[in-house]
Amino acid sequence: MITSRRITHPKVVAQRIVSRILSHATLIFAAGIIGLPFFWMISTSFKSDVEVGLFPPVWIPSALLWENYVRVWTSAPFDMFYLNSIITTLSGLVLEVIIGAMSAYAFARIEFPHRDALFLVVLATMMIPGEMALVPNYLTLRNLEWINTYQGIVIPYVSSAFGCFLLRQAFFSIPQDIFDAAKMDGAGHLRVLMSIALPMTRPVVATFALFLFIAKWNAYLWPLIVTNTWNMRTLPIGLVLVREAEGTLGWQHVMAASLLVLLPVLIVFFLAQRQIIEGIARGAVKG
């Protein structure tokens, strides 16, 4: 049996090696530029008052002062801030995913009059700045006596035109034959959505959920407006409290507080990155 072996010219091999080295060096340089501020934040959070004010700056502290984190945690009710952020973020995320999935399924797989026109109306709401709804939402919540409550923070932002659009496009990528087979077996729309549509678009749903988690966890303006006591404040507002405590807290404490806020986002991102990469890869193959 005669086998053919591909022979590559040494010059071509050398060009490929040089190209790979340059591409990796460029990526490493870009990653360093992006990660440098994050490293500076971590480094500063462990510094002393003297090291924070030194010039040229000290990149690596002489000692890791964990007391900075303890002082930040005890200087403000961070335990209450954490609890409020967890409750409002998770409840808002779950409700928005449910509403987005159900509305997207209706626009994608249920035939009803003027469906496409109504979907255009939903998309048109994406062009309205969120700040325009602040006053109407506040007046409505005041009439409902929901000011300074969890439902006041969560309910006005449990619908998303972007989520409806994103999940609708994902549901369109599923072959119609699968839905027809489920209907022949007697499955209703809710059963089809829960057993077929959502499992088959899990990477897209995970990406949407991560987007919502970051947005709701970092929300500042609306929780600030709709709450008026510190026991209902969330973590982004707590950061402002630490920053405004001049004379008692320094920049090292501000950086420590920022890391306390950022840590849950990093954990959720690393847990969900497999689903995100799978969703990107699936979209690239289908595109």
BAKOLNU-184220 format. One line per 5 residues: number of its first residue (from 1); for each residue z, y, x of C-alpha. Coordinates in nm, 3 decimals, m for minus. Example, Ala and Ser with C-alpha at 12.3 -4.5 7.8 and 13.67 -1.06 7.14 Angstrom:
2
1> 0.780,m0.450,1.230 | 0.714,m0.106,1.367 $
***
This chain:
287
1> 0.000,0.000,0.000 | m0.106,0.333,0.146 | 0.115,0.632,0.077 | 0.011,0.988,0.137 | 0.259,1.219,0.303 $
6> 0.242,1.592,0.256 | 0.217,1.765,0.592 | 0.331,2.127,0.604 | 0.233,2.359,0.885 | 0.530,2.469,1.101 $
11> 0.441,2.832,1.043 | 0.466,2.784,0.666 | 0.803,2.611,0.707 | 0.931,2.898,0.921 | 0.816,3.154,0.663 $
16> 0.998,2.964,0.389 | 1.318,2.952,0.594 | 1.303,3.323,0.673 | 1.232,3.405,0.308 | 1.527,3.195,0.195 $
21> 1.759,3.355,0.448 | 1.652,3.705,0.342 | 1.694,3.627,m0.027 | 2.040,3.481,0.028 | 2.141,3.774,0.247 $
26> 2.024,4.017,m0.022 | 2.220,3.833,m0.290 | 2.533,3.823,m0.073 | 2.501,4.196,m0.001 | 2.457,4.275,m0.373 $
31> 2.756,4.056,m0.463 | 2.963,4.236,m0.200 | 2.871,4.578,m0.338 | 2.962,4.466,m0.691 | 3.283,4.292,m0.586 $
36> 3.408,4.566,m0.353 | 3.571,4.781,m0.626 | 3.737,4.472,m0.772 | 3.877,4.377,m0.430 | 4.000,4.734,m0.383 $
41> 4.179,4.718,m0.717 | 4.353,4.392,m0.625 | 4.444,4.520,m0.281 | 4.581,4.849,m0.412 | 4.795,4.674,m0.672 $
46> 5.001,4.516,m0.390 | 5.037,4.828,m0.174 | 5.335,5.052,m0.119 | 5.344,5.425,m0.193 | 5.276,5.504,0.173 $
51> 4.975,5.271,0.205 | 4.813,5.408,m0.111 | 4.798,5.760,0.037 | 4.680,5.668,0.387 | 4.344,5.786,0.521 $
56> 4.139,5.609,0.641 | 4.227,5.371,0.358 | 4.406,5.043,0.419 | 4.206,4.755,0.274 | 4.464,4.481,0.326 $
61> 4.829,4.569,0.258 | 5.087,4.479,0.519 | 5.295,4.301,0.254 | 5.224,4.183,m0.100 | 5.454,4.383,m0.324 $
66> 5.483,4.176,m0.641 | 5.743,4.429,m0.752 | 5.456,4.654,m0.862 | 5.367,4.412,m1.140 | 5.730,4.371,m1.243 $
71> 5.778,4.745,m1.259 | 5.465,4.794,m1.468 | 5.566,4.518,m1.709 | 5.913,4.665,m1.758 | 5.808,5.033,m1.766 $
76> 5.615,4.986,m2.091 | 5.631,4.728,m2.375 | 5.348,4.523,m2.223 | 5.464,4.209,m2.402 | 5.408,4.384,m2.736 $
81> 5.076,4.526,m2.615 | 4.964,4.176,m2.517 | 5.069,4.029,m2.852 | 4.888,4.300,m3.047 | 4.571,4.263,m2.840 $
86> 4.571,3.884,m2.878 | 4.622,3.899,m3.255 | 4.361,4.168,m3.320 | 4.105,4.027,m3.076 | 4.118,3.663,m3.187 $
91> 4.135,3.737,m3.558 | 3.853,3.990,m3.537 | 3.644,3.753,m3.323 | 3.681,3.458,m3.562 | 3.603,3.665,m3.869 $
96> 3.302,3.832,m3.709 | 3.155,3.501,m3.588 | 3.200,3.348,m3.935 | 3.044,3.645,m4.116 | 2.764,3.674,m3.859 $
101> 2.681,3.303,m3.878 | 2.676,3.293,m4.257 | 2.465,3.606,m4.292 | 2.228,3.491,m4.017 | 2.183,3.153,m4.185 $
106> 2.109,3.323,m4.516 | 1.844,3.547,m4.361 | 1.694,3.259,m4.161 | 1.696,2.957,m4.394 | 1.753,3.069,m4.753 $
111> 1.465,3.208,m4.955 | 1.559,3.497,m5.185 | 1.380,3.812,m5.306 | 1.332,4.097,m5.058 | 1.497,3.897,m4.778 $
116> 1.300,4.056,m4.496 | 1.347,4.407,m4.635 | 1.723,4.357,m4.657 | 1.727,4.226,m4.303 | 1.553,4.543,m4.186 $
121> 1.826,4.743,m4.358 | 2.087,4.542,m4.166 | 1.905,4.608,m3.838 | 1.882,4.977,m3.921 | 2.261,5.001,m3.918 $
126> 2.249,4.936,m3.542 | 2.104,5.285,m3.498 | 2.408,5.451,m3.656 | 2.667,5.561,m3.397 | 3.004,5.398,m3.448 $
131> 3.179,5.735,m3.427 | 3.022,5.837,m3.758 | 3.228,5.574,m3.940 | 3.564,5.676,m3.794 | 3.658,5.931,m4.061 $
136> 3.536,5.729,m4.365 | 3.708,5.416,m4.234 | 4.032,5.603,m4.173 | 4.032,5.761,m4.521 | 3.962,5.422,m4.679 $
141> 4.245,5.255,m4.488 | 4.480,5.538,m4.578 | 4.409,5.480,m4.945 | 4.471,5.108,m4.895 | 4.793,5.184,m4.701 $
146> 4.662,4.988,m4.402 | 4.733,5.255,m4.140 | 4.933,5.116,m3.847 | 4.871,4.753,m3.947 | 4.681,4.460,m3.797 $
151> 4.435,4.446,m4.086 | 4.367,4.816,m4.036 | 4.262,4.749,m3.677 | 4.059,4.436,m3.752 | 3.891,4.456,m4.094 $
156> 3.662,4.762,m4.045 | 3.486,4.587,m3.755 | 3.439,4.227,m3.870 | 3.066,4.262,m3.940 | 2.796,4.295,m3.677 $
161> 2.425,4.358,m3.724 | 2.370,4.250,m3.364 | 2.545,3.918,m3.426 | 2.342,3.860,m3.741 | 2.019,3.928,m3.552 $
166> 2.116,3.712,m3.253 | 2.224,3.409,m3.456 | 1.930,3.444,m3.695 | 1.689,3.414,m3.404 | 1.884,3.113,m3.275 $
171> 1.864,2.942,m3.614 | 1.490,3.005,m3.623 | 1.457,2.804,m3.299 | 1.576,2.487,m3.475 | 1.286,2.281,m3.619 $
176> 1.255,2.304,m3.996 | 1.225,1.924,m4.019 | 1.593,1.890,m3.927 | 1.699,2.113,m4.216 | 1.464,1.931,m4.454 $
181> 1.610,1.595,m4.353 | 1.965,1.724,m4.411 | 1.872,1.853,m4.756 | 1.717,1.517,m4.844 | 2.048,1.355,m4.756 $
186> 2.220,1.583,m5.005 | 2.377,1.833,m4.763 | 2.441,2.180,m4.901 | 2.390,2.505,m4.715 | 2.749,2.523,m4.589 $
191> 2.734,2.165,m4.463 | 2.402,2.230,m4.291 | 2.542,2.542,m4.127 | 2.859,2.373,m4.001 | 2.708,2.035,m3.904 $
196> 2.361,2.129,m3.780 | 2.294,2.498,m3.724 | 2.609,2.596,m3.536 | 2.637,2.282,m3.314 | 2.271,2.309,m3.212 $
201> 2.309,2.678,m3.120 | 2.649,2.644,m2.953 | 2.551,2.825,m2.628 | 2.429,3.127,m2.828 | 2.743,3.127,m3.041 $
206> 2.959,3.105,m2.727 | 2.774,3.396,m2.568 | 2.817,3.604,m2.884 | 3.187,3.515,m2.901 | 3.236,3.617,m2.537 $
211> 3.061,3.948,m2.604 | 3.293,4.007,m2.901 | 3.602,3.912,m2.704 | 3.528,4.163,m2.430 | 3.441,4.440,m2.677 $
216> 3.747,4.388,m2.896 | 3.987,4.332,m2.606 | 3.877,4.660,m2.446 | 3.862,4.860,m2.771 | 4.042,5.190,m2.730 $
221> 3.932,5.461,m2.972 | 3.979,5.289,m3.309 | 4.318,5.127,m3.232 | 4.434,5.465,m3.103 | 4.330,5.640,m3.425 $
226> 4.454,5.385,m3.676 | 4.796,5.321,m3.515 | 5.080,5.569,m3.474 | 5.369,5.366,m3.326 | 5.397,5.201,m2.987 $
231> 5.483,4.861,m3.134 | 5.129,4.847,m3.281 | 4.941,4.971,m2.975 | 4.706,4.748,m2.776 | 4.661,4.700,m2.402 $
236> 4.391,4.967,m2.337 | 4.623,5.227,m2.490 | 4.909,5.089,m2.279 | 4.703,5.163,m1.968 | 4.694,5.528,m2.064 $
241> 5.072,5.521,m2.102 | 5.104,5.393,m1.746 | 4.855,5.647,m1.613 | 5.033,5.940,m1.778 | 5.371,5.840,m1.633 $
246> 5.320,6.069,m1.331 | 5.607,6.097,m1.086 | 5.750,5.755,m1.168 | 5.443,5.531,m1.135 | 5.173,5.549,m0.869 $
251> 4.817,5.431,m0.838 | 4.934,5.089,m0.724 | 5.104,5.047,m1.061 | 4.795,5.164,m1.247 | 4.588,4.903,m1.061 $
256> 4.847,4.635,m1.137 | 4.836,4.726,m1.505 | 4.455,4.717,m1.499 | 4.463,4.364,m1.356 | 4.705,4.255,m1.627 $
261> 4.453,4.377,m1.884 | 4.155,4.226,m1.703 | 4.304,3.882,m1.637 | 4.247,3.731,m1.987 | 3.884,3.848,m1.983 $
266> 3.825,3.675,m1.649 | 3.988,3.354,m1.773 | 3.777,3.349,m2.090 | 3.461,3.423,m1.892 | 3.516,3.136,m1.647 $
271> 3.593,2.898,m1.933 | 3.277,2.997,m2.120 | 3.036,3.038,m1.831 | 2.898,2.685,m1.869 | 2.793,2.760,m2.226 $
276> 2.647,3.096,m2.122 | 2.439,2.942,m1.841 | 2.322,2.667,m2.075 | 2.216,2.925,m2.330 | 2.024,3.128,m2.070 $
281> 1.854,2.815,m1.934 | 1.759,2.698,m2.284 | 1.615,3.039,m2.366 | 1.415,3.040,m2.043 | 1.261,2.700,m2.119 $
286> 1.174,2.795,m2.477 | 1.050,3.139,m2.383 $
***
